[in-house]
Amino acid sequence: MFFKRSKEKEDAPEKKEKRAGLLARMTQALGATKENLVGKIEAVLGTFSSMDEDALDELEGTLLGADLGVAVTDRIMTAVRAQFKKGVLKTPEDAKAEIRDQLGAILASHAGAAAQAPSEAGAAPPKPQVWMVVGVNGTGKTTTVGKLTARLAAEGRKTLVCAADTFRPAAIEQLAVWAERSGTDLVKSKIGADPSAVLHDALAAATARAADLVLVDTAGRLHTKSNLMKELDKMRRVAGKVVAGAPHETLLVVDATTGQNGLAQAREFMKATGITGLIVTKLDGTAKGGVLFGIAEELDIPVRYIGIGEGIDDLIEFSPEDFINSLFK
């Protein structure tokens, strides 16, 4: 026991340094979103010495223009106005603090538990876990699957990748490169093959090889195309027949640069596939990262991972606390 405590003490500085480095990277990546959201809030509040109805009206308009969406803006302004009427919120700094608290509460309340957690107290999660990754074309879905493959391999998870995007040769080739880099098994088929058949083969292989997790890269599809959405539903049914409870996660990849259109995508995918989590990409290249709050609030979908750059280590596990701190630092 003494050795264990000593080891924890030795590791503590390294963990703090790693966390500080990650926070610095995230703060840099979120620079444009910070300027568009927090910068605009500070700018409008800076024109008032104390809070009044005019200040509240100006603040509401600013929030609506910062890609937060109507639902999030309504929630924030309801809380701000309530504090103002009580006489608790008097200064612009009070208003900023309340906004920060509300945004943090949105992310924290919709954090959710990851599907790989035990389903019952003390019980091991079923194997293999099956994660389907879905999204529209151009969101960085296949690249995200590749980065996630590398991350899981580094964590010691025995993972198998299913190349179920049989419509794009480049997607299969890309996954093959990622799988080779991380030493991960890949199951693929010929171009134009039935995605559900490829998935069936991958799950059978994963079971035979005692894999911990299967990552399924699906074809990019427009959320407005019902036939493609039906294909996803078929894949879900096939997965459930081969592995109990599968898919255990259905992760929607959303390109943050699309702003409120990302919310529209999430609504439609939620109807068709029952999204369990979000992966928000390209946060380093946009001022529209505020949409993340809107999706979480309106659809009660937790954010699992975020992309803050092009590097292999730039897909990171989402922390509501770190995200808020990066914006309001």
C-alpha positions in Angstrom: 0.0 0.0 0.0 2.9 2.4 0.8 4.4 1.8 -2.6 1.1 2.5 -4.3 0.6 5.8 -2.5 4.2 6.8 -3.3 3.7 5.9 -7.0 0.6 8.1 -7.1 2.6 11.0 -5.6 5.2 10.5 -8.3 2.7 10.5 -11.0 0.7 13.5 -9.7 3.1 16.2 -11.2 3.2 14.4 -14.5 -0.6 14.3 -14.6 -0.9 17.9 -13.7 1.6 18.9 -16.4 -0.3 16.8 -19.0 -3.6 18.3 -18.0 -2.2 21.8 -18.1 -0.8 21.1 -21.6 -4.1 19.8 -22.8 -5.9 22.8 -21.4 -3.5 25.2 -23.2 -4.0 23.3 -26.5 -7.8 23.5 -26.1 -7.7 27.2 -25.2 -5.7 27.9 -28.3 -8.0 25.7 -30.5 -11.1 27.4 -29.2 -9.7 30.9 -29.9 -12.2 31.7 -32.6 -15.2 30.4 -30.6 -14.1 32.2 -27.5 -13.9 35.5 -29.5 -17.3 35.0 -31.1 -19.0 34.0 -27.9 -17.2 35.2 -24.8 -15.6 38.1 -26.6 -19.0 39.4 -27.8 -20.5 38.9 -24.3 -17.7 40.9 -22.7 -18.0 43.6 -25.4 -21.7 44.2 -24.9 -21.5 44.1 -21.1 -18.5 46.4 -21.2 -20.8 49.2 -22.4 -22.8 49.1 -19.2 -21.7 50.0 -15.7 -24.6 48.2 -14.1 -27.3 45.8 -15.3 -30.7 47.1 -16.4 -33.4 46.1 -18.9 -31.5 47.7 -21.8 -28.4 45.7 -20.9 -30.4 42.5 -20.6 -32.0 43.1 -24.1 -28.5 43.7 -25.6 -27.2 40.6 -24.0 -30.0 38.5 -25.3 -29.4 39.6 -28.9 -25.7 38.9 -28.5 -26.3 35.4 -27.3 -28.6 34.7 -30.2 -26.0 35.8 -32.6 -23.3 33.6 -31.1 -24.5 30.2 -32.5 -25.9 29.1 -29.1 -29.4 28.7 -30.6 -32.8 29.7 -29.2 -33.1 27.0 -26.5 -29.8 27.8 -24.9 -30.3 31.5 -25.1 -33.8 31.2 -23.5 -32.3 29.1 -20.7 -29.5 31.5 -20.0 -31.7 34.7 -20.2 -34.4 33.1 -17.9 -31.7 32.5 -15.3 -30.1 35.9 -15.7 -33.4 37.8 -15.5 -34.4 35.8 -12.5 -31.2 36.7 -10.7 -31.6 40.3 -11.8 -35.2 40.5 -10.4 -34.0 39.1 -7.1 -31.4 41.8 -6.9 -28.5 39.3 -6.8 -27.3 40.1 -10.3 -26.2 43.7 -10.4 -23.0 44.2 -12.4 -21.8 43.0 -15.8 -19.4 40.7 -14.1 -22.3 39.1 -12.2 -24.0 38.5 -15.6 -20.9 37.0 -17.1 -20.5 34.7 -14.1 -24.2 33.5 -14.4 -23.7 32.9 -18.2 -20.6 30.8 -17.5 -22.5 28.8 -14.8 -25.4 28.1 -17.1 -23.2 27.0 -20.0 -21.3 24.7 -17.6 -24.5 23.3 -16.2 -25.8 22.5 -19.7 -22.7 20.4 -20.5 -22.6 18.8 -17.1 -26.2 17.9 -17.0 -26.1 16.2 -20.4 -22.7 14.5 -19.9 -24.2 11.1 -19.4 -22.4 7.8 -18.7 -20.4 6.2 -21.5 -21.9 3.0 -22.9 -18.8 1.0 -22.1 -19.4 1.4 -18.4 -20.8 -1.7 -16.6 -24.5 -2.1 -17.1 -24.9 -3.2 -13.5 -23.0 -2.5 -10.4 -19.9 -4.7 -10.4 -20.8 -6.3 -13.7 -18.4 -6.3 -16.7 -19.7 -4.6 -19.9 -20.6 -7.0 -22.7 -18.0 -7.9 -25.3 -17.4 -6.8 -27.9 -18.7 -3.3 -27.4 -20.0 -2.0 -30.8 -19.7 1.7 -31.6 -21.3 2.9 -34.9 -20.0 6.2 -36.2 -22.4 8.1 -38.4 -22.6 11.6 -40.0 -23.0 13.5 -43.2 -20.3 13.7 -45.9 -17.5 16.1 -45.2 -17.6 16.1 -41.4 -14.3 14.2 -41.0 -16.0 11.0 -40.0 -13.5 8.4 -41.4 -10.5 10.5 -40.2 -12.2 10.6 -36.7 -12.6 6.8 -36.7 -8.9 6.5 -37.5 -7.9 8.8 -34.7 -10.3 7.0 -32.3 -8.7 3.7 -33.4 -5.3 5.0 -32.5 -6.5 6.4 -29.2 -8.2 3.2 -28.1 -5.1 1.1 -29.1 -2.9 3.4 -27.0 -5.3 2.8 -24.1 -4.8 -1.0 -24.5 -8.2 -1.7 -25.9 -8.3 -4.7 -28.3 -10.2 -3.0 -31.1 -11.4 -4.2 -34.5 -12.4 -1.7 -37.2 -15.3 -2.4 -39.6 -15.0 -0.5 -42.9 -18.7 -0.4 -43.7 -18.4 2.7 -45.9 -18.4 0.5 -49.0 -19.3 3.4 -51.4 -15.9 5.2 -51.1 -12.7 3.4 -52.0 -10.7 6.2 -50.3 -12.5 5.6 -47.0 -11.5 1.9 -47.0 -7.9 2.8 -47.9 -7.7 5.5 -45.3 -8.9 3.1 -42.6 -6.4 0.5 -43.7 -3.6 3.0 -43.1 -4.9 4.0 -39.7 -5.4 0.3 -38.7 -1.9 -0.6 -39.8 -0.4 2.3 -37.8 -2.1 1.3 -34.6 -1.8 -2.5 -35.1 -5.6 -2.8 -35.2 -7.5 -5.5 -37.1 -9.6 -4.3 -40.0 -12.5 -6.1 -41.7 -13.4 -4.8 -45.2 -15.0 -6.0 -48.4 -15.2 -5.0 -52.0 -16.5 -1.6 -53.2 -20.3 -1.7 -53.4 -20.8 -4.6 -51.0 -23.7 -4.6 -48.6 -22.7 -2.6 -45.5 -24.8 -4.8 -43.3 -23.0 -7.9 -44.6 -19.6 -6.4 -43.9 -20.8 -5.5 -40.4 -22.0 -9.0 -39.8 -18.6 -10.4 -40.8 -16.8 -7.9 -38.6 -18.8 -8.8 -35.5 -18.3 -12.5 -36.1 -14.6 -11.9 -36.4 -14.5 -9.7 -33.3 -16.3 -12.3 -31.3 -13.9 -15.1 -32.5 -10.9 -12.9 -31.7 -12.2 -11.8 -28.3 -12.0 -8.1 -29.2 -13.0 -5.5 -26.7 -14.6 -3.1 -29.1 -15.7 -2.8 -32.7 -15.6 0.6 -34.4 -17.9 0.8 -37.4 -17.3 3.4 -40.0 -20.5 4.0 -41.9 -21.0 5.8 -45.2 -21.5 9.5 -45.0 -25.1 10.4 -45.8 -27.3 13.4 -46.1 -29.6 13.5 -43.0 -32.5 14.3 -45.4 -32.2 11.1 -47.4 -34.7 8.6 -45.9 -33.4 5.6 -47.9 -29.9 6.0 -46.5 -31.3 6.4 -43.0 -33.1 3.1 -43.4 -29.9 1.5 -44.3 -28.4 2.6 -41.0 -31.5 1.1 -39.2 -30.8 -2.2 -41.0 -27.2 -2.2 -39.8 -28.4 -1.5 -36.2 -30.7 -4.5 -36.4 -28.0 -6.8 -37.8 -25.6 -5.7 -35.0 -28.2 -6.5 -32.4 -28.7 -10.0 -33.7 -25.0 -10.8 -33.6 -24.1 -9.1 -30.3 -26.5 -8.5 -27.5 -27.4 -4.9 -27.0 -25.5 -3.7 -30.0 -24.8 -1.0 -31.1 -23.8 0.1 -27.6 -22.9 3.6 -28.9 -24.1 5.4 -32.0 -21.7 8.4 -32.3 -22.7 11.3 -34.6 -19.7 13.2 -36.0 -20.7 16.9 -36.4 -18.5 19.5 -38.1 -18.5 22.5 -35.8 -17.9 24.9 -38.8 -21.5 24.2 -40.0 -23.0 26.0 -36.9 -26.7 25.6 -36.5 -26.9 23.2 -39.5 -25.1 20.8 -37.2 -28.1 21.0 -34.9 -30.4 20.2 -37.8 -28.3 17.2 -38.7 -28.4 16.0 -35.1 -32.2 16.2 -35.0 -32.6 14.0 -38.0 -30.0 11.5 -37.1 -31.5 11.3 -33.6 -34.9 10.4 -35.1 -33.5 7.7 -37.4 -30.7 6.1 -35.4 -31.0 7.0 -31.7 -27.7 8.9 -31.3 -26.0 8.3 -27.9 -23.1 10.7 -28.2 -21.4 13.4 -30.2 -18.0 13.8 -31.7 -17.5 17.5 -32.6 -14.7 18.0 -35.1 -12.9 21.1 -36.5 -13.3 23.2 -33.4 -9.9 24.7 -34.0 -11.0 26.3 -37.3 -14.4 27.9 -36.5 -16.1 30.6 -34.5 -19.3 28.5 -34.4 -18.4 26.1 -31.6 -21.3 27.4 -29.6 -23.5 25.0 -31.4 -22.2 22.3 -29.1 -24.3 23.8 -26.3 -27.4 23.9 -28.5 -27.2 20.2 -29.4 -26.6 19.1 -25.9 -29.5 21.2 -24.5 -32.1 20.5 -27.1 -31.5 16.8 -27.8 -29.9 15.7 -24.5 -26.9 14.2 -26.3 -23.6 14.1 -24.5 -20.4 15.1 -26.2 -17.9 12.2 -26.1 -14.9 13.5 -28.0 -13.9 16.8 -29.7 -11.4 17.4 -32.5 -9.0 20.4 -31.8 -6.6 19.9 -34.7 -5.3 17.7 -37.5 -2.8 15.6 -35.4 -3.3 12.1 -34.3 -3.5 13.3 -30.6 -6.0 16.0 -31.4 -9.1 13.9 -30.8 -9.6 14.2 -27.1 -12.1 13.0 -24.6 -14.5 15.7 -23.8 -14.4 17.4 -20.4 -17.2 20.0 -19.7 -15.1 21.6 -17.1 -12.0 22.0 -19.3 -14.2 23.2 -22.2 -15.7 26.0 -20.1 -12.4 26.9 -18.6 -10.9 27.2 -22.0 -13.6 29.6 -23.2 -13.7 31.8 -20.1 -10.0 31.6 -19.1 
